[in-house]
Amino acid sequence: MAIKEIRDYADLRYQGDMTMQSRLSMLTKHRLFVLAEKKKWEDNLKHLDDKIRIYEEKLNGGFLQSSSS
């Protein structure tokens, strides 16, 4: 959550139970944002793992040629 949203949430919480619906909406919205960010990070991690695997295969498979040849 952005700082402003955290402050808004805290203000609502301070106001008491009458703001529970608003707080629930804020948390639900933030959860969707977190899930979207998680998906991006998972995609980035998969891409990174794929790239690492390619380098490891090349290094272990003897595909590298010596620069002195």
Secondary structure, DSSP 8 states (H G I E B T S, - for coil): --HHHHHHHHHHHHH-GGGHHHHHHHHHHHHHHHHHHHHHHHHHHHHHHHHHHHHHHHHHTT----TT-
